[in-house]
Amino acid sequence: MTEGSDGREMLIVTGMSGAGRSTVANALEDLGWYVVDNLPPQMLRPLVDLGAHTGEAIPRIAAVVDVRGGRMFADAQELVAELRESDRARVVFLDATDAALVRRFEQVRRPHPLQGDGTLLDGILAERARMAGLREHSDLVLDTSELNIHQLATRIGELFGEDSAPSLRLTLMSFGFKYGLPADADMVADIRFLPNPYWVPELAPQSGLDDAVRSYVLGQPGAEEFIAHYVAALAAVTEGYRRENKRHATIAVGCTGGKHRSVAIAEEMASRLRALPGVSVTVRHRDLGRE
C-alpha cells in the first residue's frame, strides 16, 4: 500500500481464483475503502488518475484484478509494474495451496475460469503460471489456505483498517516445519537447534504460551544470543523496508511441530520488536493446536 502526500491510498488486489478476493473486497469496503471489482487492467491507470483528482472524496481506492479479464489480462503485469515503480499503488496477492483451491471450488460446485475442458487442477495450474509474474512482484503475498472467510476479513482489518497506520507492519508467525513452510514468509528463522520441550513429560502437553515452556525455551544455551542478534538484524532490515516503501513483512519462526519452541521465541521476539519506532507487530501461531 502506498500513501500520497495528500493521504490518498491505492491498493491493487489480485491473486488466485478461490483464494479470497471477494472476501477481501468486502472487508475493504467495510473498512471504508472504495472498491472496484473485476477491473480490466487497462483501467488501472485511469482509476489512479481519477483518485488523484477527487481529493478527499475518495481517499482510499482498491481495485480487484484477476484472470476474468481474458485477453485484457495480458498487459496486467506491465501496467501493475509501472504503477508500483512510480509509487502510485501497492499490490496484494492472495494465494492458497492447490489442494485448498480444489476443495473450495468443489464446495461451491463451480468450474475454474481457466479450466476449459480439463480438470479443476488443470485450470489452477494454468492460472498459477499466468499469475507468476504478478505474484513475484507483489508487495504482500497473503496465503489464505488455512483461513476461513471470517479469519481472512479479520486479517485484512489488521493490515488495512487503522487510520493512523504505522510505516511498517510486521507479522511474527510461528509454524511447524513438518506442516510445511509458510508460503507468505519474507524471512524464516529455524530454531530447531534448541532442545525440544516435547521430550520433557511435564512440558509436552503445554505450549510456548505457557510460562513453564517459555522459561524452559528461553533459558536454553544460545536462545538469548539468537533472539538478541536476530532482533538487531531485523532492526536494520525494517529500516531498509521503509526506505524501499515496503509496508508489510512476515517473519516466520519454525520448530518441528509449531507448538513449543517457535511459539515461545516468536512471542519474545515480538515483544522486543514492538520497541522499534514506526513498527506495528502482530503475532500469529499457524500450527498451534494441531495434533
N, C-alpha and C positions, 0 to 999 in steps of 0.2 A: 504494500500500500504506500502511496505517496501523497504528500500534502503540500499544496502550493502555498505561496506567501499569503494568500487570502483565505486560507483554511480549507479550500476545496480538496476533495479526495476522489480518486478514480481507481476502481478495482475491476479487474477482469477475472471472471470465474470460469474455469474450463476444467476439462478432465474427462475421465472415462464415463461412458453411459452406465448408469446404475450405481455410480459412486456417491451420489447425493447432491447433484447440482440443484435440483428443485428444492430440497430441504434447505440448502444454503441460501438460495434466493429468497425463500420465505422468511428465514431467520434474519437476513439483512433488512428486508422490508420492515419486519417488526422492530428493528433497531433504528429505523428512520432513514435508511438508505433508499434512493430512487433506483429501482432495479428494472433493467431491460432484459427480458429473457429471449433466447434463441436469436440473438442479434447477428446478422451477416457480418463477417469480419470487416468487409469493406466499409461498414458504417461506424466502425470504432473511432476513426479519426474525426468524422463529423460530430459524433457524440461527445468526444472530448472537447472539441471546439465549442459545442453548444453549452457544455457545462461552464466553460471559461467566460461565456457572455451572460450567463444567468445569475452570476454572483451568488448572493446569499439565498436565492430562491431554491437552488439545488446544490447544497454544499457537498453531498456525498453521493456518488453515482457508481453503480455496479452493473456490469454487462456480462451476461451469461453467453458464452460462445462454445459451440460443440459441433460434432460432425454432421448434425442435421442440416448444416449449411450446404451440403453437397459439394458441387464444383466450386462454390464460392469459398469453401474452407481452404482451398489450395493456397491462398495468399495469406492465411491467418498467421503463420509463423513469422513471416517477414513484417507484417503490419504490427504484430504484437511486439516484436523485437525493436521496431522503430519507436514505438511509444515508450518502451522501457528505457531505451538508450537516451531518449530526450527527457527522461524522468517525469513523464506525464501520466504514467499509470503503473500499477503493480499487478502481478499475476498470481492467482491462487489456483493450483492444480489439484483436483480431487482424484484420488486413486484408491484402488482396492485390489485384493488378490483375484486371480481368475476364478477360484472356487467361490469366493464371496459374490462376485458379479453373476456367475451362473445361477447361484442359489436365489439371488434377488430377482432375476428375470424369470426364473421358473415359478417363483411365488406369485408374481403378477400376471403370469401367462402371456407375456408379450415377447415378440421377436426382437432381436438386436437390430438396430438401424443398418448395420453393415452385414447382416447375416446372409441375405440373399437366399440362395437355395442350399446353403450349407448349414452347419450346426451353430448353436449359440457360441460355442468356443471359437469357431471359425470367425464369427463376427467380432468377438472380443479381441482376438489376436490381430485381426486386420485393423481394428481401431487403435490398439496399443502401438502398432507400427506407425500408423499415421500421426499419432499424438506424441511420439517420442521426442521430437524436436521441441515442442512446447513444454513438455514436462521437464526436459533438461534445463531450459532457460527460465523456469518459473521462479518467483521469489519465495513461494511457500508451497511445498508438497504436503498435502494432508491425507494420510492413509485412514480410510473410513471402514476398513474391513471388520473391525471389532466394535464399531459404534452403531447404535440404533439411531433412529431419527431424532429422538429427544437428546441423546448424548451429543450428537453432531450439532444440533442447534445450540446447545449449551457451550460447546467448544467455539462456535462462531461468535457467540456473545462474549466469551473470554478474549478472543482475538480482536474483535472489531466493535465492541459495544461501548467502550468508555469514551466519553467526550474529550477528556484530558489524557490522551494516550501517552505512555512513556515512549521514548525514542526507540527502545528495543524490548521485545517480549521474548523471554527465554522459557522454554518448556524443558524441565528435567524429567525424563521418562525412565523409570526402572523397567527392566524386562528380563526374561529368561532366554538364554541362548538356545535352549532345547526347543523353544517355540518359534525360533527364527528372529532375524534382525528386524527392527522397526524400519519400514520402508521409507518413512519420512524423516529419519535421523540425519542431521547435518554432521554430527560427530558421535563416535561411540567410544565409551570407556569400558574396558574389560577389567572387572575387579575379582575375577576368579582366582587371583593369586592369594587372596585372603582365605584363612580356614573357614570351612562351611559349617555354620551352626546347625545344619540339618543332622550332623553326626553327633550332636550333643543331645541326649534324650529329652532333657527338660526344656530345651530351646526349639526342638524340631517342630512342635505344634504351633509355635508362636511365629510372628513375622517381624520384619525390620521396623515396624511401627511400635513394637513393644520395647519397653525400657531395657529389659534383660538382654534382648537380642542386640539392641542398639549399643549397649555398653560392651558386649562381647565383641562385636564387629569393630567398633571404633577403638577398642583397646588393643587390637592386634598389632604386632610389629609391622610397620610400613603403612598402616592405614592413615595416620595423621600426616605423614610425609606426602602420601599420594594426594590426599584431599587438598593440602596447602598448595602444592605445586600445580595441581590441575586447576584450582580456582584462580591462582595467579596467572596461569596461561590463558584462562578464559577471560580474565580482565582485559588482557591485551587484545584478544580476539573480538570481544564486544566493541572495543574502540574501533577496530577495523571494520566491523559490520556497520557501525553508524556512519563511518566515513564513506562506505560504499552504498549507503542508504538501504541496507538490509534490515528490515524491521522485525523479522521473526526468525527464531532458530530453535531447533530441538536437539538437546544433548541427551543421548541415550546412555544409561548406565546399566551394564549387564552382569548377571551372575548365572549360575546354572539354571535355576528354576524361577528366578524373579520374585522370590519370597522373602529372603533374609538379607544377604549382603547388599544387593543392588538397592533395595528399598531404604536400608539404613544410610548408605552412602549418598544416595540421591537426596534424601531429606537433609542431611548435614551440608551437602554442597549447596543446596537451595538456600538454606538459612544464611550462608556466607555470601552467596551471590546477590542476595537482596540488599546488601550494603552498598552495592555498586550504584553510582548515580545514574539516573535515567533508565534503569533496567527494572522491568517487571518480571517476576519469576512465578511460574506455575509448576506444580509437581503432579505427575501422573504415574500411577503404578499399573502398567499394562497387564501384567500377568498375575498380580496378587489375587488370590482366591482360586486359582486353578489348582487342580489336583496334581 
